Amino acid sequence: MYFHPLQEEIGNLSDEDISKRIKELSRKVAIARRGRNPDMLAKLQHALQTYQGAISQRRLEEWHKKYKKERGE
């Protein structure tokens, strides 16, 4: 998983905190698209994808746990 020295450890964040970061980064990506700094845009998009991947992974793991519990495993 992508890690940047200025980025906090995603595993220590709650789902709500990750969702807030996704919202913030989405706004910043939209602003960066209007600018003339493709390097900044790429870094913001990469960070956004990292948070989106983390929340997706958590939701998938929760779904698996729920599914196994329902099946009695």
N, C-alpha and C positions, 0 to 999 in steps of 0.2 A: 504494500500500500504506500502511496505517495506520502512523503513526510518532508516538511520544510522546517527549518530551525525556528521560525517565528510562529509556526502553527502549533496549537496545543494538541495534546494527545487525544485523539478522537475517542478512544476506548474509555476515557474517563468522563466523557460528556453524556448527559441525558439525551433522550430522543428529542425533547423539547429544545434543548440548546443547539443540537445539530440542525433542527428545522429552522431555528432563528438564523444560524450561520448561512444556511442555504438561501434563505430569503435575502439576507444582506449581500451575499456574493452575487446573487442573480441581479440585484439592483446595480451593483458595481460593474458587472459584465455588460449590462445594457448601456451604462454610461461610457464604458471603455470602448464599446463598438462605435460610438460617435467620434471618438478621438483618433489620434494618429500615432498610437503607440501599440503596434501589434504584439510586441514582446510582453507588455503589461496585460493585454487582453488574453494572451495564451496562458500566462501564469494564473490569472483569475479563473479562467475556464478550467484549468487543471485542478485548482483547489476546489472549485465547485463540484467537479466530477468526483473528487475524493470524498467529499461529504455526502453526496448523493449515493455513492457506492456503499458507504458505511451504513447509511440508514436503510438502504435496500437489503444489505446483508443481515442487519438486525431483524428486519421484518421477516425475511425468509427463515431465519433461525427460529423465530417465535412461531411461525406457521408450522415448521417441522415439529417443534415441541408439542404444539397443540394437536397436530395430526397423530403423532405417536401416542399421546395421552388418550385421544378418542378411540384409537385402535387397541388400547390396553397394553402397549409395549413398554 
